[in-house]
Amino acid sequence: MRSERLQATAAEAFQRMTRAARADGVHIVPVSGHRSHAEQASLYDSYVQQYGQETADTIAARPGHSEHQTGLVMDIGIADGECVLQDCFEGTPVGDWARKNAHRHGFVVCYPEDRQEWTGYAYEPWHLRYVGPQLVAELQADAAAEGSAELDTLEEYFGLGPAPDHPAGRRPPPPGASPPGSPPRTAAAGTMCATPLRTPPIGAPL
């Protein structure tokens, strides 16, 4: 069985989260954590072969642009494998618990339902990105100010465009993405979904 890995800070937060879930009678299973460039390239290429590039770009990041390569992301599942990496995962005990509680541990669902026009990716209720408690608090404050129960995606928060729009491996922010009259936010390294980043040291297996 493959052992999943994360950066140390994300791994510690993930372990705290899984302990909290167990205390609520929910068993979170790590499905896919850090991936090397070669692993992501193999996955992406397999999707291109199966579905064509247009569809592949909505269900997997191009190598060099995957959150999994940052060591800050874990795809999660349920022990019996029910609905693994499928939309119906949201209705499982693990999916429901994560939706309601992951943010308490510094994680967000990076690719929410009905946000593909911003994220560039199809709905993935199992895909948790560690952003830390400070950014979660900022996202919550923004949502409260907007009178929304849902957090903005990181693409919305930082005023960036959908991920597949990166010709030649780059994707510049689109003009006018930030709200009128507001200064653009700056995304610190490691806080942006699908941003190409240098691969960090990865910790022990979870």
Steps between C-alpha positions, in 0.01 A plus 500: 500500500631845408584727796373855447722795592461873564720790606563482873267786601219370279558145625471608862177688423366199309572270793323739739205508264477121473513471880218753531298306243556172685375666818179566305486139382630575148802323349685710238722298268786670311470410131751715311748752641829622356578409139826539315512680165530163326198358686287802410614485137405133482156566651429799277617320186277201583198733525590667169512157336167395653296821471689747280685810620196726543340265753833402654565865584185506714582191706879506537765769513778510246836389643667796668161652589359237734419579861608147582857592405507761780458240774208703640211296360334176601223324316297324765271200500303259711629166631275281287586692183144622448479784245879540492593797278135536389244779548292273724782518756339819634212289635720257692568555873859602419398738221232662715735537799779648287265754338387620842827477694813498280535879526534469879832328436631734229372305196266609223321315221681662210261394225145555629178429319387760244833688503665349194490834318747624763703194594511345154437159655199277548352457847730302734352473851788270600782742410623685811768768483683619811509880501540555875277662762587860407385472139192303605412785737541753217279293270237475775512876561450565129207257487341665804542844344329375184222335699598162357511163672758377246868591493643653185728277299866598517478606134223746592674620815828575321333625182644235268349319203409134451792259508481351148556849353877477515644502146863390489477396864411846636170655599505875566220659702221619268431874476229623735495191720528702822194692624487859368693743718667230707874431500593155367590247763839335484511123516784383721693195385309186585157659536362481146315203355673356193786753503834353388732482800839359589453158659563533878642241739235234559454339840456145622215281376163563665 
